[in-house]
Structure formats: C-alpha cells, structure tokens
Amino acid sequence: MYARHSLGINVNLWWGIAMLIFGAGMLLLARRGVVAARSVHKNLKSPNVR
C-alpha cells in the first residue's frame, strides 16, 4: 500500500537507508565533538607544568 515504485525501485526503502546512514554519520560526528570538547576542557583545567 505504501510502497512507491519509480522505475521498479522502492524509493521509500532506499531513502530510508540513506537517512539511516546520514543519521549514523551525524551521531558519530556529535560523539567525536563531545570527546574533543572534553579533552580541551580537561587540558584547560590542568596546570601547565614546564
């Protein structure tokens, strides 16, 4: 009923897969940013010993 086909291709399936991959990429980038922000914050809190 909801499966739309364009030239024999299930458009909803492929767009769903594309959105899933995009969402996973955004999640990985967000976690990477949080890790980087924590390391910068930790480095700012530690005293500079030279």
Helices and strands as residue ranges (DSSP letters): E 5-6, E 9-10, H 11-45
